[in-house]
Amino acid sequence: MAAATISKTSWADDVDELDQPKIEDYVDENGIRITIEYAINDEGKKVKITRKIKRTLQKSVVEHTVAERKKWAKFGKERGNKEGPDRATTTVGENVTLKISAGNKSSEPEVTPEQNIKTELAKAGAGKVVCRLCKGDHFTAKCPYKDSLAGLETADLPPTDDAADPPAPAASGATGGKYVPPSMRGGASRPGESMGRPGGSREDLPTLRVTNISEDTQESDLRELFGTFGRVARVYVGRDRETGIGKGFAFVSFDERAIAQRAMEKLNGKGYDNLILSVQWSQPRPDGR
């Protein structure tokens, strides 16, 4: 008698298939799609899952190629089915937008033209690039110390015939490398003049003293007021040192005396900021300051 052979099955065949009803999917009278599923939870109990989906028409602007793709006929095993995704094989979720930023890419630093020139010189055997000022590994034109070390690039040159001439005598006050103004150097014809105004200093400018102004008046306000008559050289408003509040007076200087005279005639006694201005010529102090 032949012994009956019992074939061993795989462990996967021992899994009992769940006798579950099919998924119910229908649309009720309100247009809401209801999907009923059955599953086993973590506690081993059979549960019923009901999903209610309400469709809302939402218009959006997409690319032309995306709109054309939605009109394609289905192919393969989906050939002949109705439009739209098949819920038996497709799960519809939220749209996920993929944003690609340039910062995520590992980009190598760009090679500068200076590095290209150094590389070509090294390949040609021309040697190393050395600055003539600080002897650094860069070009002389791009030396960070070219302002402080200017003139040292000719220090190593051999002396010329002009160097044999005796140097010019320095001024009597130039001792120990001290700076000497041009007006005090040897050979100067006359003392230097002020750079503020040709023919005199800023103290010689025609200046008007404006009083009875409000404490909120700013320099820009007076410059705008007096600037209608001509160019205003400077404006000073007297203020308290501690609080910064105006003291009620100011000085306005012009480049030309005729413009200052016309401004004084027009603005003296004029109402400004609910006050009556008093514009007179500025008088020097008795102590000369």
ABEGO torsion letter per residue (X at the ends): XBBBBBBBBBAAAABBBBBBBBBBBBBBAAGBBBBBBBBBBAAGBBBBBBBBBBBBBBBBBBBAAAAAAAABBBBEAABGBBBEBBAAABBBBBBBBBBBBAAABBBBBBBBAAAAAAAAAAAAGAEBBBBAAAGBBBBAAABAAAAAABGAAAAABBBBAAAABBBBBBBAABBGGBBBBAAABBGBABBBBBAABBGEBAAABBBBBBBGBBAABBAAAAAAAAAAAEBBABBBBBBBAAAGBBAGBBBBBBABAAAAAAAAAAABGBBBGGBBBBBBBBBBBAAGX
